[in-house]
């Protein structure tokens, strides 16, 4: 799974890397809360979005575990 860094210009326009545009297409929908945004192709079934979200959540949990492990290692002076 790839983590993308996105940039927004002063007009609030977000640049989407080519890789994302190829995968998602040009017509998108988004669901947001105060901390995150979920972007998916327009018209994609909710069940398919949920399947993808489950994969992303699993990846985020793994990243969080790695971060905690790294922090613990640094805390114990084993950098």
ROTORLUM-846924 format. One record per residue: residue in one letter; x, y, z of N, C-alpha, C, O in turn. Coordinates in steps of 0.02 Angstrom, whole numbers, padded with zeros to 5 digits, always signed. Layout:
AXYZXYZXYZXYZ...
//
This chain:
X+00043-00058+00000+00000+00000+00000+00045+00061+00000+00095+00064+00036X+00027+00110-00041+00067+00171-00048+00033+00229-00012-00028+00238-00016X+00073+00268+00023+00049+00328+00055+00069+00387+00011+00128+00396-00004X+00020+00427-00010+00033+00484-00053+00035+00548-00013-00003+00556+00035X+00079+00594-00032+00080+00660-00003+00045+00706-00053+00065+00711-00111X-00007+00739-00031-00046+00783-00074-00034+00855-00055-00021+00871+00003X-00038+00899-00105-00030+00971-00093-00091+01008-00116-00122+00992-00167X-00109+01059-00077-00165+01101-00094-00138+01171-00109-00095+01196-00073X-00164+01202-00162-00141+01270-00177-00182+01321-00136-00227+01302-00099X-00165+01383-00144-00198+01436-00104-00271+01444-00120-00308+01477-00083X-00294+01415-00176-00365+01418-00195-00404+01358-00169-00464+01353-00181X-00370+01314-00133-00403+01255-00105-00407+01197-00153-00443+01149-00141X-00371+01201-00209-00371+01147-00258-00318+01096-00239-00261+01114-00224X-00337+01034-00241-00293+00979-00221-00264+00946-00283-00301+00931-00330X-00199+00935-00284-00167+00899-00340-00170+00825-00325-00147+00802-00272X-00198+00787-00372-00201+00714-00365-00148+00684-00411-00150+00696-00471X-00101+00646-00384-00050+00614-00425-00081+00571-00480-00137+00545-00473X-00044+00564-00534-00067+00527-00593-00090+00456-00573-00141+00432-00598X-00052+00424-00528-00069+00356-00508-00139+00352-00478-00176+00305-00492X-00157+00402-00438-00224+00403-00409-00277+00417-00461-00330+00386-00461X-00263+00464-00506-00312+00480-00558-00326+00420-00603-00382+00408-00623X-00273+00382-00618-00282+00322-00660-00325+00270-00625-00368+00239-00657X-00314+00261-00561-00352+00211-00523-00423+00232-00508-00470+00192-00514X-00432+00295-00489-00498+00319-00467-00541+00349-00522-00602+00350-00516X-00510+00372-00575-00548+00406-00628-00554+00480-00613-00526+00505-00564X-00592+00515-00655-00597+00587-00649-00660+00611-00612-00664+00669-00592X-00708+00567-00603-00769+00585-00567-00768+00550-00500-00771+00488-00496X-00765+00589-00447-00755+00561-00380-00808+00585-00332-00842+00635-00344X-00815+00548-00278-00857+00567-00222-00813+00565-00160-00762+00530-00158X-00833+00601-00108-00793+00602-00047-00840+00604+00014-00893+00633+00012X-00817+00571+00066-00850+00573+00131-00796+00595+00180-00741+00568+00181X-00812+00645+00221-00761+00673+00266-00788+00682+00336-00848+00689+00348X-00741+00682+00383-00755+00707+00450-00700+00757+00466-00665+00780+00421X-00690+00774+00529-00641+00827+00545-00568+00805+00539-00524+00847+00541X-00555+00740+00533-00486+00716+00531-00466+00678+00468-00406+00668+00456X-00513+00658+00427-00496+00617+00369-00548+00625+00314-00604+00646+00325X-00526+00607+00253-00570+00609+00195-00564+00542+00158-00508+00517+00148X-00619+00515+00140-00621+00454+00100-00643+00474+00029-00697+00502+00020X-00600+00460-00020-00615+00479-00089-00621+00414-00129-00580+00369-00123X-00674+00410-00171-00685+00349-00209-00720+00368-00275-00748+00422-00281X-00717+00322-00325-00749+00337-00389-00824+00348-00382-00858+00313-00344X-00849+00396-00418-00921+00411-00416-00960+00350-00437-00945+00318-00487X-01011+00333-00398-01055+00277-00415-01032+00210-00389-01067+00160-00398X-00973+00207-00358-00949+00143-00331-00996+00120-00276-01016+00160-00233X-01013+00056-00276-01059+00030-00225-01028+00035-00156-00968+00026-00147X-01071+00051-00107-01048+00059-00038-01011-00004-00014-00962+00002+00023X-01034-00062-00034-01002-00124-00012-00930-00129-00038-00886-00154-00004X-00918-00104-00099-00851-00104-00127-00806-00053-00092-00747-00065-00081X-00835+00004-00075-00797+00055-00038-00777+00026+00030-00720+00034+00051X-00824-00007+00063-00809-00037+00129-00754-00089+00125-00712-00093+00170X-00753-00130+00073-00700-00180+00064-00632-00145+00061-00584-00167+00092X-00629-00091+00022-00566-00054+00017-00547-00022+00082-00488-00020+00101X-00596+00005+00118-00583+00037+00182-00555-00014+00232-00510+00003+00271X-00579-00075+00230-00554-00127+00276-00480-00140+00263-00442-00150+00310X-00460-00140+00200-00389-00150+00182-00347-00092+00208-00293-00102+00236X-00373-00031+00199-00337+00029+00222-00332+00029+00298-00279+00045+00325X-00385+00011+00333-00384+00009+00406-00332-00042+00430-00295-00028+00477X-00329-00100+00398-00280-00150+00418-00209-00123+00408-00166-00134+00451X-00197-00088+00354-00132-00058+00341-00116-00005+00394-00059-00002+00419X-00164+00037+00411-00153+00089+00462-00138+00058+00530-00095+00083+00567X-00172+00004+00547-00158-00030+00610-00087-00057+00612-00052-00052+00662X-00065-00085+00555+00004-00110+00551+00054-00053+00557+00104-00060+00593X+00041+00003+00524+00086+00061+00530+00088+00086+00602+00142+00104+00626X+00031+00087+00636+00029+00110+00705+00070+00064+00750+00106+00087+00794X+00066-00002+00738+00106-00050+00776+00180-00038+00765+00220-00041+00812X+00199-00026+00703+00270-00013+00688+00294+00051+00722+00349+00053+00748X+00252+00103+00721+00269+00166+00754+00278+00155+00829+00327+00179+00859X+00232+00118+00860+00237+00105+00932+00300+00065+00948+00334+00079+00998X+00316+00016+00907+00376-00024+00917+00438+00019+00910+00484+00013+00950X+00439+00063+00861+00496+00107+00851+00504+00155+00910+00559+00167+00934X+00448+00183+00933+00450+00229+00990+00476+00194+01052+00515+00222+01091X+00454+00133+01063+00476+00094+01121+00550+00079+01116+00586+00084+01166X+00574+00063+01057+00645+00049+01046+00686+00112+01061+00737+00108+01094X+00663+00170+01036+00699+00233+01048+00698+00251+01122+00747+00276+01149X+00642+00238+01155+00634+00254+01226+00683+00213+01268+00708+00237+01319X+00696+00152+01247+00741+00109+01284+00814+00118+01263+00858+00082+01286X+00827+00166+01220+00895+00181+01200+00925+00133+01150+00986+00128+01145X+00883+00097+01115+00907+00048+01065+00897+00074+00995+00881+00036+00950X+00906+00138+00985+00896+00170+00920+00937+00136+00869+00935+00155+00811
//
